[in-house]
Amino acid sequence: MRHILLWMARNRWLKEHLPRLPFARRAVRRFMPGETVDEALAAAEPFRSHGIGLLFTRLGENLANLGEAQEVADHYHALIDEIATRGLDGEISVKLTQLGLDLDPDATFSHALSLSEHAARTGGTFWIDMEGSAYTEATVAMYERLKAEQPNIGLCLQAYLRRTPDDIQRLLPLNPAIRLVKGAYDEHAAVAFRKRSEVDGAYQSLAVLMLPKAAAGELRLGLGTHDLELVDRIAAYGASAGHPKTCFEVQMLYGIRARDQIRLVQDGYRVRDLISYGEAWYAWYLRRLAERPANVAFALRQLFG
Ligand SMILES: Cc1cc2nc3c(=O)[nH]c(=O)nc-3n(C[C@H](O)[C@H](O)[C@H](O)COP(=O)(O)OP(=O)(O)OC[C@H]3O[C@@H](n4cnc5c(N)ncnc54)[C@H](O)[C@@H]3O)c2cc1C
């Protein structure tokens, strides 16, 4: 099922036709408050009242021309200003291909640097999402280049990739901000673990490796997962080593484990919710379905009203 859904995410014909169907638009609402930035900002308000921070991402990936990258950058600059005006604890998270990585890495660097400087001026971190493994090296290298210019930048790393332990060792001396996730793409066994138990094991070891650095203030650590048992195990390790609960932040996606996000804050953890919005939700939505087969049943129920 996971492989079929991830194949569907890449299929051009489906990408063009499926999003037009009303049932698909209804179903995606579970994970996305709407297609516009205003809907995303409105959805942020209840999180503020619960003491949950926000991440915003406008959906979209590879671009056809550099003009589109400029439009994406302008959009995020306006969003950073709007977050500051509203006094939200909000940060942005962006895919480098949205800023033109396929077309012109230097232009991507300039956009990302300018966005990170803008975010830093308003007290926030500029986060970089991690895409499929074809982009990993370019993304890590871009992160190093940006980090040399500007401290407030975070990077997502995927525990399922076999290279990630080396990437962490490579980045730790930079005092990085790292969001550790399991990984959402369909990767070959040569580059990624494919068994759930292996991915979970890799996630736990990497998080445990980074906790002392996070506790020492040498790393900002985000655990981007809804796997509460995994978070509990990592937190228990941290507690046994004398690290405070606040040395990492749990980051989850909008619409998933909403009640647990509130409970975690009440239990003394720091939590941040990632709100996605935008018209280009098709491939992203299919990846959410692939993460949990029960979501497919939910989508089908929308088909039958
Ligand atoms: C803040 C954040 C940012 C992310 N950024 C990236 C990125 O940049 N690159 C990338 O490759 N991946 C990213 N991901 C996705 C990530 O790689 C996983 O695919 C996703 O988080 C599912 O894995 P899990 O850790 O939640 O664990 P799983 O083992 O998949 O899930 C644990 C439990 O959480 C619940 N759950 C998980 N997913 C869903 C869902 N879709 N719907 C309903 N319930 C669910 C279920 O109860 C499930 O049993 C991000 C995830 C988060 C939370």
The ligand as an SDF file (V2000), in Angstrom:
LIG
                    3D

 53 58  0  0  0  0  0  0  0  0999 V2000
    7.1430   18.4540   11.9060 C   0  0  0  0  0  0  0  0  0  0  0  0
    7.4420   17.4190   10.8530 C   0  0  0  0  0  0  0  0  0  0  0  0
    8.1920   17.7700    9.7510 C   0  0  0  0  0  0  0  0  0  0  0  0
    8.4870   16.8080    8.7750 C   0  0  0  0  0  0  0  0  0  0  0  0
    9.3260   17.1460    7.7440 N   0  0  0  0  0  0  0  0  0  0  0  0
    9.7300   16.1770    6.9110 C   0  0  0  0  0  0  0  0  0  0  0  0
   10.7150   16.4390    5.9100 C   0  0  0  0  0  0  0  0  0  0  0  0
   11.2060   17.5610    5.7730 O   0  0  0  0  0  0  0  0  0  0  0  0
   11.1190   15.3990    5.1060 N   0  0  0  0  0  0  0  0  0  0  0  0
   10.5940   14.1270    5.2430 C   0  0  0  0  0  0  0  0  0  0  0  0
   11.0260   13.2070    4.5350 O   0  0  0  0  0  0  0  0  0  0  0  0
    9.6280   13.8720    6.1510 N   0  0  0  0  0  0  0  0  0  0  0  0
    9.1900   14.8500    6.9780 C   0  0  0  0  0  0  0  0  0  0  0  0
    8.2360   14.5540    7.9070 N   0  0  0  0  0  0  0  0  0  0  0  0
    7.4830   13.2790    7.8330 C   0  0  0  0  0  0  0  0  0  0  0  0
    8.2150   12.1410    8.5220 C   0  0  0  0  0  0  0  0  0  0  0  0
    9.3550   11.7630    7.7960 O   0  0  0  0  0  0  0  0  0  0  0  0
    7.2930   10.9120    8.6640 C   0  0  0  0  0  0  0  0  0  0  0  0
    6.9410   10.4590    7.3910 O   0  0  0  0  0  0  0  0  0  0  0  0
    6.0250   11.1760    9.4470 C   0  0  0  0  0  0  0  0  0  0  0  0
    6.2600   12.0140   10.5540 O   0  0  0  0  0  0  0  0  0  0  0  0
    5.4170    9.8280    9.9570 C   0  0  0  0  0  0  0  0  0  0  0  0
    6.3110    9.1930   10.7970 O   0  0  0  0  0  0  0  0  0  0  0  0
    6.2020    9.1990   12.3980 P   0  0  0  0  0  0  0  0  0  0  0  0
    7.5400    9.6050   12.9250 O   0  0  0  0  0  0  0  0  0  0  0  0
    5.1060   10.0720   12.8370 O   0  0  0  0  0  0  0  0  0  0  0  0
    6.0480    7.7110   12.8210 O   0  0  0  0  0  0  0  0  0  0  0  0
    5.0830    6.5450   12.3540 P   0  0  0  0  0  0  0  0  0  0  0  0
    5.6680    5.3020   12.9110 O   0  0  0  0  0  0  0  0  0  0  0  0
    4.8130    6.6160   10.8970 O   0  0  0  0  0  0  0  0  0  0  0  0
    3.7490    6.8900   13.1050 O   0  0  0  0  0  0  0  0  0  0  0  0
    3.5940    6.7850   14.5120 C   0  0  0  0  0  0  0  0  0  0  0  0
    2.1300    6.9810   14.8270 C   0  0  0  0  0  0  0  0  0  0  0  0
    1.7730    8.3450   14.5790 O   0  0  0  0  0  0  0  0  0  0  0  0
    0.5150    8.4230   13.9410 C   0  0  0  0  0  0  0  0  0  0  0  0
    0.7000    8.9260   12.5580 N   0  0  0  0  0  0  0  0  0  0  0  0
    1.8470    9.0320   11.8700 C   0  0  0  0  0  0  0  0  0  0  0  0
    1.6460    9.5480   10.6460 N   0  0  0  0  0  0  0  0  0  0  0  0
    0.3260    9.7480   10.5560 C   0  0  0  0  0  0  0  0  0  0  0  0
   -0.5100   10.2730    9.5510 C   0  0  0  0  0  0  0  0  0  0  0  0
   -0.0370   10.6750    8.3780 N   0  0  0  0  0  0  0  0  0  0  0  0
   -1.8390   10.3270    9.8060 N   0  0  0  0  0  0  0  0  0  0  0  0
   -2.3630    9.9380   10.9880 C   0  0  0  0  0  0  0  0  0  0  0  0
   -1.6040    9.4530   11.9850 N   0  0  0  0  0  0  0  0  0  0  0  0
   -0.2820    9.3600   11.7890 C   0  0  0  0  0  0  0  0  0  0  0  0
   -0.0450    7.0320   13.9150 C   0  0  0  0  0  0  0  0  0  0  0  0
   -0.7910    6.8090   15.0740 O   0  0  0  0  0  0  0  0  0  0  0  0
    1.1950    6.1710   13.9290 C   0  0  0  0  0  0  0  0  0  0  0  0
    0.9590    4.8900   14.4410 O   0  0  0  0  0  0  0  0  0  0  0  0
    7.9420   15.5010    8.8920 C   0  0  0  0  0  0  0  0  0  0  0  0
    7.1730   15.1630    9.9920 C   0  0  0  0  0  0  0  0  0  0  0  0
    6.9240   16.0870   10.9690 C   0  0  0  0  0  0  0  0  0  0  0  0
    6.1100   15.6860   12.1560 C   0  0  0  0  0  0  0  0  0  0  0  0
  1  2  1  0
  2  3  1  0
  2 52  2  0
  3  4  2  0
  4  5  1  0
  4 50  1  0
  5  6  2  0
  6  7  1  0
  6 13  1  0
  7  8  2  0
  7  9  1  0
  9 10  1  0
 10 11  2  0
 10 12  1  0
 12 13  2  0
 13 14  1  0
 14 15  1  0
 14 50  1  0
 15 16  1  0
 16 17  1  0
 16 18  1  0
 18 19  1  0
 18 20  1  0
 20 21  1  0
 20 22  1  0
 22 23  1  0
 23 24  1  0
 24 25  2  0
 24 26  1  0
 24 27  1  0
 27 28  1  0
 28 29  2  0
 28 30  1  0
 28 31  1  0
 31 32  1  0
 32 33  1  0
 33 34  1  0
 33 48  1  0
 34 35  1  0
 35 36  1  0
 35 46  1  0
 36 37  1  0
 36 45  1  0
 37 38  2  0
 38 39  1  0
 39 40  1  0
 39 45  2  0
 40 41  1  0
 40 42  2  0
 42 43  1  0
 43 44  2  0
 44 45  1  0
 46 47  1  0
 46 48  1  0
 48 49  1  0
 50 51  2  0
 51 52  1  0
 52 53  1  0
M  END
$$$$
